[in-house]
Amino acid sequence: MSSSHSSTFVMYDEELRKINMVSEKLLREANAKVIFLVDKNGQLITSVGETEHLDTTSLASLTAGNIAATGGLAKLIGEKEFSILFHEGEKDNIHISIVGGRVILVVIFDTRSSLGLVRLRVKKASDDYGQIFEDLAKKAAQEDKDGVPSPFAEITDDDIDNLFS
């Protein structure tokens, strides 16, 4: 994904390649069906796995809305955030987590895997993603001559409020 594709997200080929490598590895090691990464504005960053029958654009925006909604719930009960969300279905399950306070990681898996395995593999992958996004944020800040704020600012309360206004 290039910077021309989306005004909210600056991505470089090198980092996208690294991100996809981490995603492919997570897909294999967690025995998952689909892995996708979404920015806090609901833009799909990348997806790997069995995506051909999925509306990834809608999945991405609904995931961001889901994170925002549970962020609102967390605030109501005095929590900062729920860093992990899990939805269990009859056949497929969805594991959603926030990586480095910046990006939303979604893992879709079925009975070939388990929540325990997914959580274990996500923990490792999150560190790898976190490092890539940290490097990317530094790179973006260095190359940012247009005065555009970094797309990797923390997810703020305002962001959450804006989704509902």
N, C-alpha and C positions, 0 to 999 in steps of 0.2 A: 504494500500500500504506500503510495507516495503522498507527499504533502499536498499535491494538487487535488487529490481525491477528497480531502476533508479539511475544512478550515480549522477544526478543533484538534487535529492530531498530526504531529510531525513524526514521520517514521523514515528511518534510513534503511536501505537494503540490507546492510550488514547486520543491524540489530534485528530486523524482521527475520533474517535467516537464522540467527541465534534463537530467537523466540520460537520459531517453528521447530527447531531441533529439540528444544526443551519440551514443546507440546507433543511432538511425535514420540519422544521417550516416555513422557507421562502416559500417553495413550496406550503404549505397549505395556509398561510396567504396572499400570493400574487396571489393565485389561478392560479399558473403557471403550465406549462406542464413539463418542465425540468429545473433543476438547475445544472450547473457544474462549477467546479473550475479548473483553469489551471495555471501552473507556467509560468514564463516569457519565458521559453525555449519551450513552447508549449506542455509540458507534462501534461496529464490529472491527476489531483489530486484525484478528486472524482466526481461522478454524481449521481443525484437522479431524480426520476420521470419516464416519459415515454421514456426511452432510448433504448428500444429493437430494434427499427427500425432506430436508428441513428448510423452513423459512428463517434463515439465519439472521436476516435484518430484523424481523419481528422478535425473534428470540433475544437478540442483543438489546433492543430497546425495552422489552418487558423485563429483562434481567436487571437493567439499570433502575427501572421503576420499582422492582422487587427490593433491591438494596436500599433505595430511598425510603420505601414504605417501612421496612423493618428498622431502618435508622430512626424513623419517627417513633416507632414502637419502643425502641431502646431508650430514646430520650424520655418518653413518658414514664418508664419504670426506673429511670435514673442510671441507665447504662450508657456508656459512650457509643458503642455500636455492637451489633452482633456480627462477628467477623466471619462466621460460617453459617450458611443456611443449607438445609437439607430437605428435599421434597421426595417422598417415597410414593411410587406408583405401583400399579399391578405388575407391569413388566419393566418399566424404566424408572430410574431414580436420577435426580439432579442434585449435585453437590456444588454449591456456590461459595466462593471465598474471595476476600479482598486481598490482593497482592500488593505489598508495600504501600498500603494506604492510597493507591493510585488507580489500580486496574482490577477489574472483576474477572475472576477465573471460573469458568463453568465446566464441570465434568458430567457427562451423561453416561450412565452405565446400567447394565442389566444384571441378571443372575449369574453371569460368567465372572462377575467380580463381587466385592463386598464393600460395605461402608468402611470397615477397618482398613482394608487394603488401599482404598481410594484416599482416605485421610492420611495414611502413612506416606503415600507417594506424592500427594499434594503438598505436604509439609516440605519435602525435599525440593520439589519443583518450584515452590514459592520462593525459596532462597535464591534459586537460579534466576527466576524471572526478576526478582527484586534487584539483583545485581545488574541485570541487563537494563532495566528501566532507570536505575540510578545513573548508569553510564550514559544512557540516552538523554536523561534530563540535563546532565552536565554538557553534553554535546549540543543539545538544543539551546541551552543558555549561552554557550560560546558563539554559536552561529546565528544567534537571534539578533540581527541588526535592525529588524523592523519594529522593535519595541512591542512585539506581540507577547503576551504572557505565556509562560510554559503551560502546555496542556497537562502537565503532571503535577499541578498544584493539588494539595490535599482536597479530598471531598469535604466541602464545608456544609454547615447548617443551611447557608443560603442556597447552595445547590439543591439540597433536599427540599427546601421550601419552594424553590422555583419550579420544581417538577410538579408541584400540586397547585400552582397558582394559574 
